[in-house]
Amino acid sequence: MITALNNVAAMASYELADLGDPNAISLAQNESAFPISPRALSAGAEALHLATLYPDPDWRDLRHAISKVHDIPMDQVLCGAGSMELIGCLIRAFCGQGDEVLGTEFGYLFVATATQQAGASYVQAKEPDLRVDIDCLIKDVSDRTKIVFVCNPGNPTGTRVPNAEIVRLRAALPETVLLIVDQAYGEFDDQDHQPILDMVRDGRTVMLRTFSKAYGLASARAGWGYFPSDIATETRKLMNPNNISNVSQAMATAAMVDQDHMQSVVNRTAAIRTRFITRLQNAGMDVLESHTNFVLIRYPDSTAAKGADSVLRSSGIILRGMGGYGLPDCLRVTVGSSDVMTKVADILISLKETQNDK
Ligand SMILES: Cc1ncc(COP(=O)(O)O)c(C=O)c1O
């Protein structure tokens, strides 16, 4: 009999969103609601003829653009087939059997999967009130902790902690522990990110970003990270060479250069998000603050959450149930276009009013 490694046989596959009918409107995967930068679109079209060739394995144009915009050294940037690839390679490079990755109670679920892939153990620090709590993280560091993984802002909560708190976490961690700060939604978070960049420069911390959210390039599969040089060298050994296609590299490069477009997407997303949250809160619903392109709604129980989900599904709109995150009483809604969000709010508020009347 052919058997997989014990840790592989024991693990479940990573659970993706149930998107239902292909014609439905998906608000389930935190994709951007807005068109891609026109500059990225034409750069992608111009790169199509390069499909005969392998892509640049060193992502030179892309890294150059990232390094100029973020004012960081180009040779400390790695680009992944989505930031998921970087998460997986980082964890496999630094953790194995007997080691622990310390994340948070409602942290991004792929980190748990990547930890299992590495044969290591995933430990989750409490997130009281759906917020990362640095003291809870510090308390859960053990002799076996190799990586501490913090997603800021958080997915699926949408909440954030001040970067000064992350700096405090770093200061409390042993030198042998790698801190990964996943900022997949960092562009939507208006706080100063310089303290995180400074921590990377000082070593022992990695910052991850993606083109899948604010840049609207989820299908391009492009993410990047700012790494201390020694951490980058080891991580890169586990990455697939030629991991990002020519077209994707060209699109991501142009999207990074077009900061005005990205900023306008962030501003428009925030405006729709604020209107949506305010309407729901005024109707007496429990909605968390958000520093991302999605919103988490809390229902009194899982039956109410499932009920709202299925009413929206029957109207052709798909949200993300949160049972996998241990939050079966919550629904996560990606911020869609203004019209779609008005429709979602109308449906959810009228459902609530019907229930109030009962
Ligand atoms: C917190 C977080 N990190 C990382 C990712 C992975 O993004 P990608 O692989 O598309 O870059 C996601 C995707 O939803 C996410 O929510």
The ligand as an SDF file (V2000), in Angstrom:
LIG
                    3D

 16 16  0  0  0  0  0  0  0  0999 V2000
   -4.9930   37.2710    5.6280 C   0  0  0  0  0  0  0  0  0  0  0  0
   -4.6740   36.7060    4.3010 C   0  0  0  0  0  0  0  0  0  0  0  0
   -3.4090   36.3890    4.0320 N   0  0  0  0  0  0  0  0  0  0  0  0
   -3.0600   35.8730    2.8510 C   0  0  0  0  0  0  0  0  0  0  0  0
   -4.0100   35.6560    1.8670 C   0  0  0  0  0  0  0  0  0  0  0  0
   -3.5710   35.0040    0.6060 C   0  0  0  0  0  0  0  0  0  0  0  0
   -3.6680   35.8520   -0.4630 O   0  0  0  0  0  0  0  0  0  0  0  0
   -3.0260   35.5350   -1.8650 P   0  0  0  0  0  0  0  0  0  0  0  0
   -2.4470   34.1530   -1.8360 O   0  0  0  0  0  0  0  0  0  0  0  0
   -4.1300   35.6740   -2.8300 O   0  0  0  0  0  0  0  0  0  0  0  0
   -1.9590   36.5640   -2.0430 O   0  0  0  0  0  0  0  0  0  0  0  0
   -5.3460   35.9620    2.1040 C   0  0  0  0  0  0  0  0  0  0  0  0
   -6.3760   35.6910    1.1050 C   0  0  0  0  0  0  0  0  0  0  0  0
   -7.5540   35.8110    1.2900 O   0  0  0  0  0  0  0  0  0  0  0  0
   -5.6910   36.5080    3.3660 C   0  0  0  0  0  0  0  0  0  0  0  0
   -6.9500   36.8250    3.6740 O   0  0  0  0  0  0  0  0  0  0  0  0
  1  2  1  0
  2  3  1  0
  2 15  2  0
  3  4  2  0
  4  5  1  0
  5  6  1  0
  5 12  2  0
  6  7  1  0
  7  8  1  0
  8  9  2  0
  8 10  1  0
  8 11  1  0
 12 13  1  0
 12 15  1  0
 13 14  2  0
 15 16  1  0
M  END
$$$$
